[in-house]
Amino acid sequence: MISTDQTTPNTRRTPSSFALHIAIAFFLILLIGANDGAFGVLLPHVRIHYALNNSVVSLIFLFSTLGYLSAAFSNGLIIEKIGKERALMTGAGLLILGAALTSLQPFFFLLLPCVLILGFGIAMLDAGLNTFIASLPRSSALLNYFHAFYGIGAWLGPLTATGLFALRQNWNVIYMLWAGAGLLGILCLWLILRHTPITAPVEGTNEEGQGNVLVQALKLRVVWFAALFLLFYVGAEVTLGAWSYSFLTEERHGDVVLMGTLVSGYWFGLTAGRVALAHLTQRLGAKRVILICLGGFAGSLLLVWLIPSAICAAIGLFVAGFSLGPMFPTTISIMSDLVPSRLLASSIGFLASLGSMGAALFPWLTGNIAQLLGLWALLPFVILLALLMIVFWLFLHSSAPAALRIK
């Protein structure tokens, strides 16, 4: 997380001076990705454990939404009150607490507050890490690599969950692993931040009269259009990842182990897209690459929907993930050109948190739609989200100042 202090080229540090901070940030985003990626495989087992239907089990996503939404509107205030380093530690601590409580398999009505705590912690941590990476030089490429680690985690998550089930372990064991990994991450974070804060104060910065930075950030149309784009983007990304396993095994009656591998292929495609398209986005421009990727995403969904075969599902899910790859990091990276520097931390925090809210809201809606219409409705619903993403990306482009228009 960065300070709202303005920096100059002479005072801004290089990425190499933040090597340890970056390494910890990459590890923590990998853990967040693993949690998101694994849940699609865990979901049928959670539903069976509590003897619930798709609509009721989707309350898990709704309570995650409440956690993300709470974080979206409190991140900036928390940073102002306790500082960026303590805010990062708090987010990591809540992630550990939420995962540990979930691993206890409490009654379902007690599980829901645990999920809310987990969602709040993830949203706080995600927003802080994104803001920190976005503050560094060459942030566009660095953000793609940073989010590639999210994709690596999301790729490993389903494989880890599938492996545990093959060893006849219960679904809660995965949350024990997340809590343990989180403890390692927060210990490293604490040791580093004790001696080397993320940013050094900059002399000569006048903070007087700036007012509430979150309120000022929310007055900008570009912030809202970017946030709504990420709301639908993350919603589509996580909805497809969370429900495709249930769709392939229950609607298409695929082999449970093979379908778990296909879902991992989707998250692997997300990772590959972020690595492969990082520099291409800088060369061709964000607007062109994102529109091409949105078209590729919609086309791959049509392939999976209209041709019911395992091969087409494997290709379609990989291409869908690959196409989604650069969208989130690219949107975060362009914000430094579209908003004043003192509003950057609050703007990115709001974007990341609202995006994280989509990760819970739309999978919850999907569960209710699946209960009403059947799991076949998954792909048409995600295609609708892709169309809304196109609309808000064009709005974001048109609302930017002419001198800073997205290229």
WOSUL-V376325 format. One record per residue. N is the residue number from 0. RES is the residue in three letters. SS is DSSP state (h for helix, s for strand, l for the rest). PSI is psi in whole degrees, -180 to 180 (999 if undefined). BURIAL is b if it has 16 or more other ideal C-beta (glycine too) atoms within 10 Angstrom, else e. Layout:
[[N | RES | SS | PSI | BURIAL] [N | RES | SS | PSI | BURIAL]]
This chain:
[[0 | MET | l | 143 | b] [1 | ILE | l | 162 | b] [2 | SER | l | 157 | b] [3 | THR | l | 2 | b] [4 | ASP | l | 144 | b] [5 | GLN | l | 147 | e] [6 | THR | l | 160 | b] [7 | THR | l | 164 | e] [8 | PRO | l | -28 | e] [9 | ASN | l | -22 | e] [10 | THR | l | -17 | e] [11 | ARG | l | 135 | e] [12 | ARG | l | 165 | e] [13 | THR | l | 160 | e] [14 | PRO | h | -31 | e] [15 | SER | h | -28 | e] [16 | SER | h | -11 | e] [17 | PHE | h | 26 | b] [18 | ALA | h | -45 | e] [19 | LEU | h | -40 | e] [20 | HIS | h | -43 | b] [21 | ILE | h | -42 | b] [22 | ALA | h | -43 | e] [23 | ILE | h | -40 | b] [24 | ALA | h | -43 | b] [25 | PHE | h | -39 | b] [26 | PHE | h | -43 | b] [27 | LEU | h | -38 | b] [28 | ILE | h | -30 | b] [29 | LEU | h | -41 | b] [30 | LEU | h | -42 | b] [31 | ILE | h | -42 | b] [32 | GLY | h | -40 | b] [33 | ALA | h | -40 | b] [34 | ASN | h | -46 | b] [35 | ASP | h | -43 | b] [36 | GLY | h | -35 | b] [37 | ALA | h | -26 | b] [38 | PHE | h | -30 | b] [39 | GLY | h | -37 | b] [40 | VAL | h | -34 | b] [41 | LEU | h | -29 | b] [42 | LEU | h | -49 | b] [43 | PRO | h | -34 | b] [44 | HIS | h | -38 | b] [45 | VAL | h | -43 | b] [46 | ARG | h | -42 | b] [47 | ILE | h | -41 | e] [48 | HIS | h | -42 | e] [49 | TYR | h | 2 | e] [50 | ALA | l | 56 | e] [51 | LEU | l | 162 | b] [52 | ASN | l | 177 | e] [53 | ASN | h | -35 | b] [54 | SER | h | -46 | e] [55 | VAL | h | -43 | e] [56 | VAL | h | -24 | b] [57 | SER | l | -9 | b] [58 | LEU | h | -24 | b] [59 | ILE | h | -45 | b] [60 | PHE | h | -38 | b] [61 | LEU | h | -43 | b] [62 | PHE | h | -31 | b] [63 | SER | h | -40 | b] [64 | THR | h | -44 | b] [65 | LEU | h | -39 | b] [66 | GLY | h | -46 | b] [67 | TYR | h | -43 | b] [68 | LEU | h | -42 | b] [69 | SER | h | -41 | b] [70 | ALA | h | -36 | b] [71 | ALA | h | -38 | b] [72 | PHE | h | 1 | e] [73 | SER | h | -11 | b] [74 | ASN | h | -51 | b] [75 | GLY | h | -42 | b] [76 | LEU | h | -40 | e] [77 | ILE | h | -42 | b] [78 | ILE | h | -43 | b] [79 | GLU | h | -35 | b] [80 | LYS | h | -45 | e] [81 | ILE | h | -8 | e] [82 | GLY | l | 159 | e] [83 | LYS | h | -39 | b] [84 | GLU | h | -46 | b] [85 | ARG | h | -32 | e] [86 | ALA | h | -40 | b] [87 | LEU | h | -45 | b] [88 | MET | h | -39 | b] [89 | THR | h | -44 | b] [90 | GLY | h | -45 | b] [91 | ALA | h | -39 | b] [92 | GLY | h | -40 | b] [93 | LEU | h | -35 | b] [94 | LEU | h | -47 | b] [95 | ILE | h | -45 | b] [96 | LEU | h | -47 | b] [97 | GLY | h | -43 | b] [98 | ALA | h | -41 | b] [99 | ALA | h | -44 | b] [100 | LEU | h | -39 | b] [101 | THR | h | -36 | b] [102 | SER | h | -16 | b] [103 | LEU | l | -6 | e] [104 | GLN | l | 56 | b] [105 | PRO | l | 172 | e] [106 | PHE | l | 152 | e] [107 | PHE | h | -40 | b] [108 | PHE | h | -18 | e] [109 | LEU | h | -24 | e] [110 | LEU | h | -35 | b] [111 | LEU | h | -45 | b] [112 | PRO | h | -32 | e] [113 | CYS | h | -41 | b] [114 | VAL | h | -36 | b] [115 | LEU | h | -45 | b] [116 | ILE | h | -44 | b] [117 | LEU | h | -44 | b] [118 | GLY | h | -41 | b] [119 | PHE | h | -44 | b] [120 | GLY | h | -43 | b] [121 | ILE | h | -44 | b] [122 | ALA | h | -42 | b] [123 | MET | h | -46 | b] [124 | LEU | h | -44 | b] [125 | ASP | h | -46 | b] [126 | ALA | h | -44 | b] [127 | GLY | h | -43 | b] [128 | LEU | h | -42 | b] [129 | ASN | h | -41 | b] [130 | THR | h | -41 | b] [131 | PHE | h | -49 | b] [132 | ILE | h | -39 | b] [133 | ALA | h | -20 | b] [134 | SER | l | -11 | b] [135 | LEU | l | 156 | b] [136 | PRO | l | 152 | e] [137 | ARG | l | 41 | e] [138 | SER | h | -29 | b] [139 | SER | h | -52 | b] [140 | ALA | h | -40 | b] [141 | LEU | h | -38 | b] [142 | LEU | h | -37 | b] [143 | ASN | h | -42 | b] [144 | TYR | h | -39 | e] [145 | PHE | h | -48 | b] [146 | HIS | h | -18 | b] [147 | ALA | h | -34 | b] [148 | PHE | h | -33 | b] [149 | TYR | h | -45 | b] [150 | GLY | h | -38 | b] [151 | ILE | h | -45 | b] [152 | GLY | h | -43 | b] [153 | ALA | h | -28 | b] [154 | TRP | h | -41 | b] [155 | LEU | h | -28 | b] [156 | GLY | h | -55 | b] [157 | PRO | h | -37 | b] [158 | LEU | h | -41 | b] [159 | THR | h | -46 | b] [160 | ALA | h | -44 | b] [161 | THR | h | -41 | b] [162 | GLY | h | -40 | e] [163 | LEU | h | -39 | b] [164 | PHE | h | -35 | b] [165 | ALA | h | -28 | e] [166 | LEU | l | 9 | e] [167 | ARG | l | 33 | e] [168 | GLN | l | 155 | e] [169 | ASN | l | 163 | e] [170 | TRP | l | -26 | b] [171 | ASN | l | -18 | b] [172 | VAL | h | -33 | e] [173 | ILE | h | -34 | b] [174 | TYR | h | -26 | b] [175 | MET | h | -40 | b] [176 | LEU | h | -43 | b] [177 | TRP | h | -42 | b] [178 | ALA | h | -41 | b] [179 | GLY | h | -44 | e] [180 | ALA | h | -37 | b] [181 | GLY | h | -38 | b] [182 | LEU | h | -42 | e] [183 | LEU | h | -43 | e] [184 | GLY | h | -44 | b] [185 | ILE | h | -30 | b] [186 | LEU | h | -46 | e] [187 | CYS | h | -41 | b] [188 | LEU | h | -44 | b] [189 | TRP | h | -44 | e] [190 | LEU | h | -40 | e] [191 | ILE | h | -46 | b] [192 | LEU | h | -20 | b] [193 | ARG | h | -35 | e] [194 | HIS | h | -29 | e] [195 | THR | l | 93 | e] [196 | PRO | l | 159 | e] [197 | ILE | l | -42 | b] [198 | THR | l | 147 | b] [199 | ALA | l | 147 | e] [200 | PRO | l | 147 | e] [201 | VAL | l | 127 | e] [202 | GLU | l | 149 | e] [203 | GLY | l | 9 | e] [204 | THR | l | 127 | e] [205 | ASN | l | 113 | e] [206 | GLU | l | -3 | e] [207 | GLU | l | 145 | e] [208 | GLY | l | 10 | e] [209 | GLN | l | -25 | e] [210 | GLY | l | -170 | e] [211 | ASN | l | 115 | e] [212 | VAL | h | -33 | b] [213 | LEU | h | -44 | b] [214 | VAL | h | -43 | e] [215 | GLN | h | -38 | b] [216 | ALA | h | -39 | b] [217 | LEU | l | -8 | b] [218 | LYS | l | -10 | e] [219 | LEU | l | 128 | b] [220 | ARG | h | -36 | e] [221 | VAL | h | -33 | b] [222 | VAL | h | -45 | b] [223 | TRP | h | -42 | b] [224 | PHE | h | -40 | b] [225 | ALA | h | -41 | b] [226 | ALA | h | -41 | b] [227 | LEU | h | -36 | b] [228 | PHE | h | -46 | b] [229 | LEU | h | -30 | b] [230 | LEU | h | -49 | b] [231 | PHE | h | -33 | b] [232 | TYR | h | -55 | b] [233 | VAL | h | -35 | b] [234 | GLY | h | -46 | b] [235 | ALA | h | -44 | b] [236 | GLU | h | -50 | b] [237 | VAL | h | -34 | b] [238 | THR | h | -46 | b] [239 | LEU | h | -42 | b] [240 | GLY | h | -36 | b] [241 | ALA | h | -34 | b] [242 | TRP | h | -11 | b] [243 | SER | h | -33 | b] [244 | TYR | h | -45 | b] [245 | SER | h | -40 | b] [246 | PHE | h | -46 | b] [247 | LEU | h | -33 | b] [248 | THR | h | -35 | b] [249 | GLU | h | -41 | b] [250 | GLU | h | -42 | b] [251 | ARG | l | -8 | b] [252 | HIS | l | 42 | e] [253 | GLY | l | 162 | b] [254 | ASP | l | 133 | e] [255 | VAL | h | -38 | e] [256 | VAL | h | -44 | e] [257 | LEU | h | -42 | e] [258 | MET | h | -33 | b] [259 | GLY | h | -36 | b] [260 | THR | h | -39 | e] [261 | LEU | h | -39 | b] [262 | VAL | h | -38 | b] [263 | SER | h | -36 | b] [264 | GLY | h | -35 | b] [265 | TYR | h | -48 | b] [266 | TRP | h | -32 | b] [267 | PHE | h | -39 | b] [268 | GLY | h | -39 | b] [269 | LEU | h | -45 | b] [270 | THR | h | -47 | b] [271 | ALA | h | -39 | b] [272 | GLY | h | -40 | b] [273 | ARG | h | -38 | b] [274 | VAL | h | -46 | b] [275 | ALA | h | -34 | e] [276 | LEU | l | 3 | b] [277 | ALA | h | -53 | b] [278 | HIS | h | -27 | e] [279 | LEU | h | -36 | e] [280 | THR | h | -40 | b] [281 | GLN | h | -33 | b] [282 | ARG | h | -44 | e] [283 | LEU | h | -20 | e] [284 | GLY | l | 144 | e] [285 | ALA | h | -43 | b] [286 | LYS | h | -49 | b] [287 | ARG | h | -46 | e] [288 | VAL | h | -43 | b] [289 | ILE | h | -42 | b] [290 | LEU | h | -40 | e] [291 | ILE | h | -43 | e] [292 | CYS | h | -37 | b] [293 | LEU | h | -39 | b] [294 | GLY | h | -42 | e] [295 | GLY | h | -37 | b] [296 | PHE | h | -48 | b] [297 | ALA | h | -41 | b] [298 | GLY | h | -40 | e] [299 | SER | h | -35 | b] [300 | LEU | h | -40 | b] [301 | LEU | h | -38 | e] [302 | LEU | h | -47 | b] [303 | VAL | h | -39 | b] [304 | TRP | h | -45 | b] [305 | LEU | h | -20 | e] [306 | ILE | l | 98 | e] [307 | PRO | l | 76 | e] [308 | SER | l | 154 | e] [309 | ALA | h | -36 | e] [310 | ILE | h | -47 | e] [311 | CYS | h | -35 | e] [312 | ALA | h | -42 | b] [313 | ALA | h | -47 | b] [314 | ILE | h | -46 | b] [315 | GLY | h | -42 | b] [316 | LEU | h | -39 | b] [317 | PHE | h | -47 | b] [318 | VAL | h | -38 | b] [319 | ALA | h | -47 | b] [320 | GLY | h | -42 | b] [321 | PHE | h | -42 | b] [322 | SER | h | -35 | b] [323 | LEU | h | -22 | b] [324 | GLY | l | -58 | b] [325 | PRO | l | -3 | b] [326 | MET | h | -50 | b] [327 | PHE | h | -53 | b] [328 | PRO | h | -34 | b] [329 | THR | h | -43 | b] [330 | THR | h | -43 | b] [331 | ILE | h | -41 | b] [332 | SER | h | -32 | b] [333 | ILE | h | -14 | b] [334 | MET | h | -28 | b] [335 | SER | h | -20 | b] [336 | ASP | h | -14 | e] [337 | LEU | h | -16 | b] [338 | VAL | l | 156 | b] [339 | PRO | l | 149 | e] [340 | SER | h | -34 | e] [341 | ARG | h | -15 | b] [342 | LEU | h | 0 | b] [343 | LEU | h | -44 | b] [344 | ALA | h | -47 | b] [345 | SER | h | -37 | b] [346 | SER | h | -48 | b] [347 | ILE | h | -37 | b] [348 | GLY | h | -42 | b] [349 | PHE | h | -43 | b] [350 | LEU | h | -49 | b] [351 | ALA | h | -40 | b] [352 | SER | h | -41 | b] [353 | LEU | h | -36 | b] [354 | GLY | h | -43 | b] [355 | SER | h | -32 | b] [356 | MET | h | -36 | b] [357 | GLY | h | -29 | b] [358 | ALA | h | -20 | b] [359 | ALA | h | -39 | b] [360 | LEU | h | -51 | b] [361 | PHE | h | -35 | b] [362 | PRO | h | -34 | b] [363 | TRP | h | -46 | b] [364 | LEU | h | -39 | b] [365 | THR | h | -41 | b] [366 | GLY | h | -40 | b] [367 | ASN | h | -39 | b] [368 | ILE | h | -42 | b] [369 | ALA | h | -38 | b] [370 | GLN | h | -33 | e] [371 | LEU | h | -44 | e] [372 | LEU | h | -25 | e] [373 | GLY | l | 161 | e] [374 | LEU | l | -15 | b] [375 | TRP | l | -23 | e] [376 | ALA | h | -6 | b] [377 | LEU | h | -54 | b] [378 | LEU | h | -42 | b] [379 | PRO | h | -37 | e] [380 | PHE | h | -43 | b] [381 | VAL | h | -35 | b] [382 | ILE | h | -40 | b] [383 | LEU | h | -42 | e] [384 | LEU | h | -38 | b] [385 | ALA | h | -40 | b] [386 | LEU | h | -39 | e] [387 | LEU | h | -33 | b] [388 | MET | h | -42 | b] [389 | ILE | h | -45 | b] [390 | VAL | h | -49 | e] [391 | PHE | h | -26 | b] [392 | TRP | h | -40 | b] [393 | LEU | h | -39 | e] [394 | PHE | h | -43 | b] [395 | LEU | h | -44 | b] [396 | HIS | h | -44 | b] [397 | SER | h | -24 | e] [398 | SER | h | -12 | b] [399 | ALA | l | 147 | b] [400 | PRO | l | 146 | e] [401 | ALA | h | -39 | e] [402 | ALA | h | -19 | e] [403 | LEU | h | 18 | e] [404 | ARG | l | 135 | e] [405 | ILE | l | 129 | b] [406 | LYS | l | 999 | e]]
